[in-house]
Amino acid sequence: MTNNASLLSRRRRTRLKLAGSSRPRLSVFRSNLHIWAQVIDDARGITLASASDQKLSGTKLAKAALVGEIIAQKALAAKCREVVFDRGSYRYHGRVKALAEAARKAGLSF
């Protein structure tokens, strides 16, 4: 299986697990340099909270953890305590894992 095919397969598998959930989803996008997170209400089609590491300093892993804390604070301010974690095609490892664990520690439940 090629790398692109495995990414698409992982993305499809993740989407199937998330389908039908009534909770907002915490979507993560990761590039080589930065990481973004959004809390999205798919039923209403709006973004409740968003955060990125573009104005933060430190290592990539430390910035991902800070983004997790920031997104959790913004989501809690928007009265959204329970979410579904949408990691997309990224493995639950490294920066994605650091973001998720920091968001959990800051009060989000998933």
WOGIJO-V331780 format. One line per field, one symbol per residue. phi: phi as a letter, one per 40 degrees, with the letter a starting at -180 (. if undefined). burial: b if it has 16 or more other ideal C-beta (glycine too) atoms within 10 Angstrom, else e. A space follows every 50 residues. Layout:
BEGIN
phi = ???
burial = ???
END
This chain:
BEGIN
phi = .ccccccccccccccccccgccccbccbbbbcbbababbbccccgbccaa aabcbcbhccccccccccccccccccccgbcbbbcbcgccccagcccccc cccccchcba
burial = eeeeeeeeeeeeebeeeeeeeebbbbbbebeeebbbbbbbbbeeeeebbb bbbeeeeeebeebbbbbbbbbbbbbeeeebeebbbbbebbeeeebbbbbb ebbeebebee
END
